[in-house]
């Protein structure tokens, strides 16, 4: 399983907080596994990198950072760390 240490040090990730990483990594691995028809190996470096990339996308699209509200006269944005 891809862990936060790999995300932080090997992938150079910074968007997902450590306490939320496991949730998003598990969901991302499900998608990688589906994309590869169940052939993804959890300990493979390429798989781990794909899991990190997808986990960041999931995190960002679920409102944790980025566009937080929009109106006719503008918008507000939550910064990603």
MOPECOR-V51001 format. One record per pair of residues at least 4 apart in sequence whose ideal C-beta (glycine too) atoms are under 7 Angstrom apart, sorted by the first residue. I is the first residue (numbers start at 1). J is the second residue. D is the distance in whole Angstrom. If there is no record, write none. Layout:
# MOPECOR-V51001
I/J/D, I/J/D
This chain:
# MOPECOR-V51001
1/25/7, 1/42/5, 2/6/5, 2/7/7, 2/25/5, 2/29/7, 2/48/4, 2/51/4, 2/52/6, 4/8/6, 4/18/5, 4/21/5, 5/9/6, 6/10/5, 6/11/6, 6/48/5, 7/11/5, 7/13/4, 7/16/7, 7/21/6, 7/52/5, 8/13/6, 11/49/6, 11/52/4, 13/52/6, 13/56/6, 14/81/6, 15/56/5, 15/59/6, 15/60/7, 15/65/7, 15/80/5, 15/81/7, 16/20/6, 16/21/5, 16/24/6, 16/55/6, 16/56/6, 16/59/5, 20/24/6, 21/25/6, 22/26/6, 23/27/7, 24/28/6, 24/55/4, 24/58/5, 24/59/5, 25/29/6, 25/51/6, 25/55/5, 26/30/7, 27/31/7, 27/58/6, 28/32/6, 28/51/5, 28/54/4, 28/55/4, 28/58/6, 29/33/6, 29/42/7, 29/51/5, 30/34/6, 31/35/6, 31/54/6, 32/36/6, 32/40/5, 32/47/6, 32/50/5, 32/51/6, 32/54/7, 33/38/6, 33/40/5, 36/40/4, 40/47/5, 41/47/6, 42/47/6, 44/48/7, 45/49/6, 46/50/6, 47/51/6, 48/52/7, 49/53/6, 50/54/6, 51/55/6, 52/56/7, 53/57/7, 54/58/6, 55/59/6, 56/60/6, 57/61/6, 58/62/6, 59/64/5, 60/64/7, 60/65/6, 60/66/5, 60/80/7, 63/68/7, 65/78/5, 65/79/7, 65/80/4, 66/77/6, 66/78/6, 66/80/7, 67/75/6, 67/77/6, 68/76/5, 68/77/6, 68/78/5, 69/75/6, 69/76/5, 70/75/4, 71/75/7
